[in-house]
Amino acid sequence: MSNRIVAAVAVAAAFLVPQAAAAELKRIEDKSEFVRLVEGKTLSRPLVRLNVTSDGKISGRGATWDVTGSWDWKNGFFCRDLNWGGDDLGYNCQAVLANGSEMRFIADQGAGQAADFRLR
């Protein structure tokens, strides 16, 4: 298995595997509240650092590769389209929960895998 494949598996796991449960997470259903929480902050977790801007852009690093993408807010969900190191991770609408210092994204409109991030 090549180093890139091993790293890809590690980063994919970092995007999908939940970290320790965050205290008192509240569902974020309003775009303006979401923007207020992420504006000027970095979403971080092991091997991943992302910036989500109010103009619909996503940028950062996952392991050693760039992450780029776009996002929108639809019907109470964060809908994103991501590219990681040249690989299309696809479009997905996710439920968002937060407590001010942590944020959880749950794929497939809250029915899928979760990923927890710290807001720094």
C-alpha positions in Angstrom: 0.0 0.0 0.0 1.5 3.4 -1.0 2.1 6.1 1.6 -0.5 8.3 -0.1 -3.2 5.6 0.3 -2.3 5.0 4.0 -2.4 8.8 4.6 -5.8 9.0 2.7 -7.2 6.3 4.9 -6.0 8.1 8.0 -7.4 11.5 6.9 -10.7 9.9 5.8 -11.0 8.4 9.3 -10.2 11.7 10.9 -13.1 13.2 8.9 -15.5 10.5 9.9 -14.7 8.9 13.2 -16.1 10.8 16.2 -13.8 12.0 18.9 -14.7 12.0 22.6 -18.2 13.3 23.2 -18.4 17.0 23.6 -20.4 18.5 26.5 -23.8 20.1 25.8 -23.7 20.3 22.0 -26.6 22.2 20.6 -28.0 21.8 17.0 -27.2 24.8 14.8 -30.0 25.3 12.3 -29.4 28.9 11.3 -26.7 30.0 8.8 -26.0 33.2 10.6 -25.4 31.4 13.8 -23.0 29.0 12.1 -21.1 31.8 10.4 -20.8 33.6 13.8 -19.3 30.5 15.3 -16.7 29.7 12.5 -15.8 33.2 11.3 -12.1 33.8 11.9 -11.6 30.4 13.5 -9.9 27.2 12.4 -11.7 23.9 12.7 -9.1 21.4 14.0 -8.8 17.8 14.8 -5.8 15.4 14.5 -4.1 15.8 11.1 -6.8 18.2 9.9 -7.0 22.1 9.9 -9.9 23.8 8.0 -11.1 27.3 7.5 -14.8 27.8 6.6 -15.5 31.4 5.5 -18.7 33.3 5.3 -18.4 33.7 1.5 -18.9 29.9 1.0 -15.3 28.7 0.8 -13.5 25.9 2.6 -9.7 25.6 2.7 -7.1 23.9 4.8 -4.9 20.8 5.1 -5.7 17.2 5.7 -2.5 15.2 6.6 -0.1 16.7 4.0 -2.6 17.6 1.3 -4.7 20.6 0.6 -8.4 20.6 1.2 -10.5 23.0 -0.8 -14.2 23.3 -1.4 -17.4 25.3 -1.1 -20.4 25.2 1.2 -23.9 26.5 1.4 -26.7 26.4 4.0 -29.9 24.5 2.9 -32.9 23.7 5.0 -31.0 23.8 8.3 -28.0 21.8 7.1 -24.4 22.6 6.2 -24.0 21.4 2.6 -20.4 21.1 1.4 -18.5 19.9 -1.7 -14.9 19.0 -0.9 -11.7 18.1 -2.7 -8.8 16.6 -0.8 -5.4 16.3 -2.4 -7.0 16.1 -5.8 -9.6 13.6 -4.8 -13.3 14.6 -4.9 -14.9 13.8 -1.5 -18.3 14.8 -2.9 -21.3 16.8 -1.9 -23.0 16.1 1.4 -25.5 18.0 3.6 -24.6 17.6 7.3 -26.3 18.4 10.6 -24.1 20.7 12.8 -23.9 20.8 16.6 -21.8 23.1 18.6 -21.0 24.4 22.1 -18.9 27.4 21.3 -15.5 25.7 21.5 -16.3 22.4 19.7 -18.4 21.6 16.6 -19.7 18.2 15.3 -20.7 17.6 11.7 -22.9 14.6 11.1 -23.1 13.4 7.5 -26.2 12.5 5.5 -28.4 15.2 7.2 -27.6 13.8 10.7 -28.0 10.1 9.8 -24.4 9.3 9.0 -20.9 9.4 10.4 -19.8 12.2 12.7 -16.7 14.3 12.9 -15.8 16.5 15.9 -13.6 19.6 15.5 -12.3 22.1 18.0 -12.8 25.8 17.1 -9.5 27.7 17.5 
